[in-house]
Amino acid sequence: MKRLLIVEDKESLALMLRETVESEGLEADLARDGKEAVHKLASGQRYFAVLTDLRMPGADGIAVLRQVKESDPDCPVIVMTAFGTIENAVEAMKLGAYDFVQKPVDVDYLLLLLRRCRENRELRYENILLKDEFRQRYRLPAIVGESPRIVEVSNAIQRVAPTDSTVLLQGESGTGKELFARAIHQLSPRRDRPFVAINCAAIPETLIENELFGHEKGSFTGATGRQLGKFELADSGTIFLDEIGELGLGVQSKILRVIQERRFDRIGGASTHEVDVRIICATNRALADEVKAGRFRDDLFFRINVFPVTVPPLRARREDIDALSDFFLQKFARELKKPSLRIGTEAREALRAYDWPGNIRELENCIERAAILCDNATIERRDLHLGDASTDGLRDALDLSGTLAEAAERATNVIERLKIADALLRSATRAEAAEALGISPRTLAAKMKEYGIEE
């Protein structure tokens, strides 16, 4: 971040200051008065610092300072004051100004201040998503880890968040793509507006258009009133289209229109509606391959692939497994009122060695299950029930009596029950679990009922 905002009503001084900072390799925006500065700051543009005159016609330097503290509390403000306005400068310092300089400006001292501002800004801004002190201030979701892969993703998220660019989050199921989508929203100028998430894989194709765009009264049987769609509910905020690769080509064309024209039609509606919404998409599919196969529109792919971010699987960031395990353990220890819970050495080694095909979601479920099952204050290897650890338990569960056909039928039922429970554990939705199992959602629902399995 190397952009500075200079607020000065005297054009000659403003141009001189811009030339000075640009000679240092920095970039500068100019505002001719406090009102223009407030407008620039409210638009969401981020600066490493703001240099403002104190006395200006209209909105003064104090108004600029207040707007900075409202829109970006960590942005330092340097106030320029003429002789005789030191008292006003002291007032500005009390309101949170970083420092003040007297006119005529000592250029060397100003550049020193700006270097310090930029260094401090970068130190504070670096990996903001991964630091507890910032999570509470910005109401950020908990993103845990310090591995190079997750730091890279966090930095990318921080760079794109202040813009309105469409973001495509790519990665396997369970990697935390929705957490990053929420972080983008919370770090954006839209943070106080709605965040609306919809899982495109969880809604039947016949209903997804209605969910996204809504309908008018009488547009189909059962439409007894007007219903607003998710795009309309997200107006002025952010919409998160999870698993966008699951959408049919017809709905894809309607989403393309929203992106291109910022317009949509409700089902059965006679008028077109405008919408101002930031779009974040996520997928666990290789959309470029889906385009080649004719299952995803190439023009929509190019539109949503403006800023792609790949969220790594947990097996690619094993150094974060300890921190994630401890984070989830603290959460469930509080919920289960087991404050002294800890993870044993062998259990930690097993957690680090496991490949986690269900990623962070699977790890969270594993720690929750272990916290419930452990008989003392230490979670042992046997409490984790990871992968091949269930072989002995499976043998015990099988009834081998009777004929081969009878035993095989009972074994099939056991395997089906375990496989379905495992798929549901690893999947975000029932539709996703059905796809992983290679069966229809209806068949999955019937088998869940047959085996008494609950989500």
Legacy VTK file of the C-alpha trace (Angstrom):
# vtk DataFile Version 3.0
C-alpha trace
ASCII
DATASET POLYDATA
POINTS 455 float
0.000 0.000 0.000
1.638 3.209 -1.163
-1.199 5.619 -1.940
-1.594 8.835 0.065
-4.493 11.304 0.144
-3.498 14.989 0.192
-6.235 17.431 1.212
-5.252 21.039 0.492
-7.301 23.899 -0.944
-4.288 25.835 -2.273
-3.533 24.251 -5.644
0.143 25.281 -5.813
0.910 23.716 -2.412
-1.119 20.594 -3.230
0.819 20.047 -6.485
4.156 20.637 -4.740
3.309 18.089 -2.059
2.248 15.530 -4.668
5.475 15.976 -6.637
7.444 15.588 -3.415
5.849 12.289 -2.373
5.903 10.926 -5.926
9.657 11.553 -6.033
9.840 9.034 -3.169
8.056 6.386 -5.248
4.674 6.952 -3.588
1.313 7.703 -5.194
-1.010 10.549 -4.198
-4.620 11.524 -4.747
-5.577 15.175 -4.358
-8.708 16.594 -2.764
-9.336 20.336 -3.086
-11.289 20.610 0.143
-12.634 18.607 3.059
-15.905 17.798 1.308
-14.138 16.151 -1.641
-11.854 14.278 0.761
-14.816 12.938 2.757
-16.376 11.729 -0.505
-13.181 9.922 -1.559
-12.837 8.275 1.856
-16.487 7.203 1.944
-16.104 5.548 -1.487
-13.909 2.832 0.042
-10.497 3.791 -1.387
-7.800 2.786 1.109
-4.750 4.999 1.830
-1.673 4.323 3.909
-2.067 7.875 5.315
-4.004 11.117 4.895
-2.253 14.510 4.858
-4.796 17.282 5.411
-4.838 21.018 5.939
-6.658 21.981 9.133
-8.465 25.084 7.926
-10.371 24.849 4.653
-13.668 26.221 3.364
-16.625 23.893 3.917
-15.615 20.673 5.681
-12.345 21.280 7.545
-9.508 19.011 8.607
-11.395 17.877 11.715
-14.245 16.602 9.508
-11.692 14.751 7.358
-10.119 13.255 10.481
-13.491 12.047 11.754
-14.322 10.449 8.382
-10.976 8.644 8.318
-11.535 7.243 11.807
-14.989 6.071 10.787
-14.071 4.474 7.464
-10.576 3.148 8.294
-9.617 3.522 12.001
-6.021 2.372 11.447
-5.227 4.981 8.783
-2.884 7.684 10.216
-3.819 11.338 9.650
-1.175 14.074 9.530
-2.568 17.581 10.016
-0.954 20.661 8.442
-1.395 23.890 10.405
-0.514 27.522 9.820
1.017 29.712 12.516
-1.490 30.566 15.223
-3.587 27.391 14.943
-1.554 25.164 17.260
-4.454 24.899 19.672
-6.556 23.470 16.877
-3.784 21.013 16.075
-3.761 19.851 19.688
-7.515 19.281 19.424
-6.899 17.188 16.312
-4.299 15.116 18.168
-6.847 14.405 20.897
-9.263 13.169 18.230
-6.695 10.678 16.963
-4.413 12.530 14.513
-1.041 10.817 14.040
0.991 14.078 14.074
0.952 17.651 12.796
3.343 19.774 10.747
3.498 23.537 10.551
3.394 25.555 7.353
5.572 26.250 5.525
6.079 22.491 5.442
9.493 21.041 6.257
9.683 18.522 3.410
12.337 16.309 4.998
10.357 16.012 8.233
7.159 15.318 6.309
8.784 12.518 4.314
10.130 11.029 7.544
6.616 11.018 8.993
5.194 9.437 5.858
7.825 6.672 5.885
6.956 5.906 9.493
3.237 5.912 8.685
3.692 3.507 5.818
5.913 1.137 7.782
3.502 1.084 10.717
0.532 0.670 8.397
2.086 -2.300 6.632
3.062 -3.946 9.907
-0.445 -3.537 11.300
-2.162 -4.474 8.061
-0.059 -7.555 7.368
-2.109 -10.721 7.871
-4.977 -8.855 9.493
-7.190 -11.921 8.999
-4.886 -14.034 11.128
-4.615 -11.741 14.160
-7.045 -11.878 17.068
-6.740 -8.154 17.824
-8.172 -7.303 14.409
-10.835 -10.017 14.317
-12.820 -8.386 17.075
-12.429 -4.866 15.690
-13.519 -5.786 12.170
-15.904 -8.582 13.219
-13.895 -10.989 11.094
-14.504 -14.747 11.006
-11.870 -16.887 12.704
-9.251 -17.886 10.131
-6.566 -19.850 11.919
-3.055 -20.629 10.714
0.345 -19.198 9.826
1.444 -21.478 6.992
2.797 -19.765 3.844
-0.194 -20.969 1.801
-2.807 -19.508 4.155
-0.831 -16.270 4.596
-0.765 -15.902 0.798
-4.541 -16.355 0.621
-5.097 -13.906 3.473
-2.964 -11.257 1.803
-4.849 -11.694 -1.470
-8.176 -11.350 0.342
-7.039 -8.132 2.015
-5.989 -6.629 -1.305
-9.230 -7.356 -3.146
-11.649 -6.681 -0.277
-11.805 -2.845 -0.610
-12.731 -3.127 -4.310
-15.981 -4.207 -5.973
-14.245 -6.848 -8.096
-15.884 -10.263 -8.445
-13.920 -12.935 -6.570
-13.803 -16.655 -7.386
-12.812 -18.830 -4.414
-11.587 -22.243 -5.543
-10.827 -25.248 -3.405
-12.029 -28.576 -2.105
-15.122 -28.913 0.045
-14.519 -28.118 3.690
-11.550 -25.780 3.162
-13.355 -22.721 4.551
-14.271 -20.833 1.380
-17.327 -19.235 3.006
-15.170 -17.906 5.854
-12.996 -16.100 3.341
-16.079 -14.785 1.533
-17.359 -13.327 4.806
-13.918 -11.839 5.488
-13.964 -10.091 2.087
-17.353 -8.612 2.945
-16.277 -7.463 6.415
-13.148 -5.776 5.034
-15.092 -4.012 2.276
-16.986 -0.693 2.233
-20.168 -2.841 2.153
-19.483 -4.306 5.594
-22.585 -2.697 7.133
-24.856 -3.942 4.368
-26.284 -7.468 3.888
-24.181 -10.562 3.309
-26.377 -13.186 1.641
-25.061 -16.715 1.066
-26.694 -19.387 -1.048
-25.455 -22.925 -1.689
-26.284 -23.575 -5.332
-25.776 -27.334 -4.904
-28.329 -27.617 -2.107
-31.314 -26.341 -4.097
-33.000 -28.361 -6.883
-32.512 -26.962 -10.374
-36.248 -26.316 -10.698
-36.185 -23.989 -7.671
-32.835 -22.229 -7.920
-34.034 -19.425 -10.253
-36.821 -18.600 -7.813
-34.355 -18.537 -4.898
-31.986 -16.214 -6.729
-34.415 -13.818 -8.401
-37.771 -14.227 -6.618
-41.246 -14.239 -8.163
-44.423 -12.203 -8.512
-47.804 -13.197 -7.161
-49.586 -15.646 -9.457
-46.499 -16.434 -11.535
-46.972 -20.173 -10.898
-49.189 -22.502 -8.893
-48.682 -21.760 -5.208
-47.270 -18.271 -5.756
-49.720 -16.567 -3.412
-47.600 -13.459 -2.978
-44.454 -11.696 -4.099
-41.160 -13.240 -2.953
-37.832 -11.420 -3.082
-34.849 -13.369 -4.340
-31.365 -13.524 -2.846
-29.973 -10.929 -5.280
-32.591 -8.415 -4.239
-32.055 -9.178 -0.542
-28.310 -8.566 -1.025
-28.827 -5.174 -2.709
-26.022 -2.738 -1.729
-24.231 -5.624 -0.002
-22.569 -8.902 -1.003
-23.986 -12.137 -2.407
-22.007 -15.365 -2.009
-22.784 -18.013 -4.634
-21.328 -21.193 -3.166
-20.773 -24.144 -5.531
-21.647 -22.042 -8.582
-20.396 -24.870 -10.792
-23.555 -26.828 -9.954
-25.875 -24.355 -11.714
-27.569 -25.236 -14.981
-26.813 -23.305 -18.158
-30.154 -21.475 -18.089
-29.599 -19.960 -14.662
-25.982 -19.212 -15.572
-27.180 -16.903 -18.362
-29.379 -14.968 -15.912
-26.482 -14.521 -13.487
-24.332 -13.303 -16.373
-26.932 -10.620 -17.066
-26.841 -9.449 -13.440
-23.056 -9.145 -13.587
-23.055 -7.310 -16.921
-26.112 -5.061 -16.563
-26.854 -5.042 -12.823
-30.436 -5.929 -13.738
-32.720 -8.934 -13.258
-36.350 -9.997 -13.656
-38.459 -11.756 -11.066
-40.261 -14.878 -12.300
-43.580 -13.752 -13.759
-42.585 -10.099 -13.518
-43.258 -7.527 -16.199
-40.590 -5.047 -15.098
-36.801 -5.143 -14.773
-35.133 -4.401 -11.438
-31.735 -2.846 -10.852
-29.417 -4.189 -8.183
-26.078 -3.028 -6.749
-24.366 -6.087 -5.359
-20.816 -7.383 -4.995
-20.565 -11.008 -6.162
-18.313 -13.642 -4.610
-18.397 -17.154 -6.050
-16.979 -20.454 -4.835
-16.520 -23.857 -6.405
-14.838 -27.176 -5.783
-14.896 -27.942 -9.505
-12.286 -27.035 -12.124
-14.464 -24.550 -13.988
-12.067 -24.331 -16.938
-12.653 -28.067 -17.488
-16.399 -27.565 -17.055
-16.278 -24.927 -19.801
-14.483 -27.341 -22.161
-17.096 -30.010 -21.380
-19.908 -27.573 -22.217
-21.349 -27.598 -18.705
-20.367 -24.026 -17.806
-20.651 -20.892 -19.921
-17.304 -19.520 -20.991
-18.546 -15.912 -20.876
-19.758 -16.362 -17.280
-16.475 -18.023 -16.329
-14.491 -15.047 -17.632
-16.787 -12.679 -15.735
-16.443 -14.398 -12.347
-12.756 -15.278 -12.759
-11.657 -11.639 -12.360
-9.798 -12.319 -9.104
-9.342 -16.074 -8.503
-8.163 -17.256 -5.095
-7.339 -20.894 -4.398
-7.909 -21.974 -0.807
-5.479 -24.819 -0.048
-6.610 -28.193 1.317
-5.647 -28.985 4.883
-3.093 -31.615 3.805
-1.194 -28.789 2.023
-0.935 -26.773 5.246
-0.167 -29.424 7.836
1.718 -26.915 9.965
-1.671 -25.359 10.797
-3.239 -28.591 12.095
-2.071 -28.055 15.693
-3.426 -24.497 15.825
-6.730 -25.508 14.230
-7.089 -28.485 16.561
-6.505 -26.288 19.612
-8.953 -23.684 18.300
-11.719 -26.269 17.891
-10.845 -27.930 21.189
-11.280 -24.634 23.058
-14.627 -24.124 21.353
-16.014 -27.549 22.261
-14.438 -27.584 25.713
-16.467 -24.471 26.504
-19.653 -25.937 25.039
-19.230 -29.279 26.836
-18.062 -27.618 30.076
-14.792 -29.568 30.021
-12.313 -26.703 30.539
-9.307 -28.937 31.260
-9.447 -30.865 27.971
-6.150 -31.298 26.135
-4.871 -33.304 23.171
-2.365 -36.051 23.945
0.991 -36.411 22.157
0.051 -39.529 20.158
-3.280 -37.993 19.208
-1.505 -34.883 17.894
0.849 -37.018 15.829
-2.134 -38.859 14.355
-3.896 -35.604 13.523
-0.804 -34.301 11.731
-0.310 -37.554 9.783
-3.900 -37.906 8.568
-4.704 -36.608 5.053
-8.065 -34.980 5.931
-10.054 -35.604 2.721
-12.890 -33.599 4.336
-10.460 -30.785 5.204
-11.156 -28.329 8.041
-14.799 -29.366 8.346
-13.710 -32.962 8.952
-11.099 -31.855 11.514
-13.704 -29.822 13.382
-16.108 -32.770 13.477
-13.294 -35.074 14.577
-12.328 -32.838 17.504
-15.964 -32.422 18.543
-16.519 -36.191 18.512
-13.294 -36.826 20.430
-14.175 -34.179 23.028
-17.472 -35.955 23.634
-16.021 -39.481 23.713
-12.891 -39.014 25.811
-13.266 -40.340 29.350
-10.715 -38.060 30.990
-9.034 -34.713 30.445
-6.761 -35.956 27.641
-7.914 -36.874 24.137
-6.105 -40.061 23.149
-5.448 -41.587 19.721
-8.334 -44.018 20.148
-10.795 -41.146 20.697
-10.167 -39.733 17.224
-11.485 -42.642 15.106
-9.410 -41.623 12.104
-9.516 -43.567 8.854
-7.972 -47.009 9.302
-8.468 -46.889 13.067
-12.016 -48.177 12.588
-11.033 -51.621 11.152
-11.384 -53.477 14.433
-14.606 -51.693 15.216
-15.995 -52.676 11.809
-15.197 -56.361 12.406
-16.999 -56.178 15.737
-20.017 -54.609 14.051
-20.393 -57.413 11.488
-22.655 -60.388 12.214
-21.024 -63.336 10.422
-23.592 -65.951 11.416
-25.792 -67.820 8.907
-25.136 -68.392 5.218
-22.719 -66.391 3.085
-25.590 -64.574 1.392
-27.177 -63.640 4.738
-23.881 -62.431 6.217
-23.088 -60.498 3.015
-26.474 -58.751 3.104
-25.966 -57.710 6.719
-22.412 -56.553 5.933
-23.699 -54.498 2.994
-26.141 -52.758 5.306
-23.348 -51.949 7.778
-21.096 -50.617 5.021
-23.916 -48.521 3.540
-24.739 -47.042 6.917
-21.102 -46.200 7.660
-20.477 -44.848 4.151
-23.555 -42.618 4.229
-22.728 -41.303 7.704
-19.163 -40.598 6.573
-20.313 -38.780 3.400
-22.706 -36.617 5.400
-19.913 -35.812 7.848
-17.578 -34.703 5.061
-20.145 -32.756 3.010
-21.685 -29.333 3.485
-25.084 -30.393 2.139
-27.150 -33.516 1.568
-26.941 -32.886 -2.201
-23.146 -32.826 -2.005
-23.137 -36.077 0.003
-25.433 -37.741 -2.553
-23.088 -36.738 -5.381
-20.069 -38.127 -3.501
-21.932 -41.413 -2.983
-23.022 -41.599 -6.620
-26.735 -41.720 -5.789
-29.630 -39.304 -6.105
-30.701 -37.060 -3.199
-34.011 -38.945 -3.120
-32.227 -42.311 -2.757
-30.023 -40.848 -0.044
-33.063 -39.576 1.862
-34.692 -43.022 1.653
-31.580 -44.794 2.933
-31.132 -42.288 5.752
-34.679 -43.028 6.835
-34.077 -46.796 6.511
-30.966 -46.689 8.702
-32.203 -44.019 11.107
-29.410 -41.606 10.181
-29.853 -37.962 11.128
-27.743 -35.034 9.828
LINES 1 456
455 0 1 2 3 4 5 6 7 8 9 10 11 12 13 14 15 16 17 18 19 20 21 22 23 24 25 26 27 28 29 30 31 32 33 34 35 36 37 38 39 40 41 42 43 44 45 46 47 48 49 50 51 52 53 54 55 56 57 58 59 60 61 62 63 64 65 66 67 68 69 70 71 72 73 74 75 76 77 78 79 80 81 82 83 84 85 86 87 88 89 90 91 92 93 94 95 96 97 98 99 100 101 102 103 104 105 106 107 108 109 110 111 112 113 114 115 116 117 118 119 120 121 122 123 124 125 126 127 128 129 130 131 132 133 134 135 136 137 138 139 140 141 142 143 144 145 146 147 148 149 150 151 152 153 154 155 156 157 158 159 160 161 162 163 164 165 166 167 168 169 170 171 172 173 174 175 176 177 178 179 180 181 182 183 184 185 186 187 188 189 190 191 192 193 194 195 196 197 198 199 200 201 202 203 204 205 206 207 208 209 210 211 212 213 214 215 216 217 218 219 220 221 222 223 224 225 226 227 228 229 230 231 232 233 234 235 236 237 238 239 240 241 242 243 244 245 246 247 248 249 250 251 252 253 254 255 256 257 258 259 260 261 262 263 264 265 266 267 268 269 270 271 272 273 274 275 276 277 278 279 280 281 282 283 284 285 286 287 288 289 290 291 292 293 294 295 296 297 298 299 300 301 302 303 304 305 306 307 308 309 310 311 312 313 314 315 316 317 318 319 320 321 322 323 324 325 326 327 328 329 330 331 332 333 334 335 336 337 338 339 340 341 342 343 344 345 346 347 348 349 350 351 352 353 354 355 356 357 358 359 360 361 362 363 364 365 366 367 368 369 370 371 372 373 374 375 376 377 378 379 380 381 382 383 384 385 386 387 388 389 390 391 392 393 394 395 396 397 398 399 400 401 402 403 404 405 406 407 408 409 410 411 412 413 414 415 416 417 418 419 420 421 422 423 424 425 426 427 428 429 430 431 432 433 434 435 436 437 438 439 440 441 442 443 444 445 446 447 448 449 450 451 452 453 454
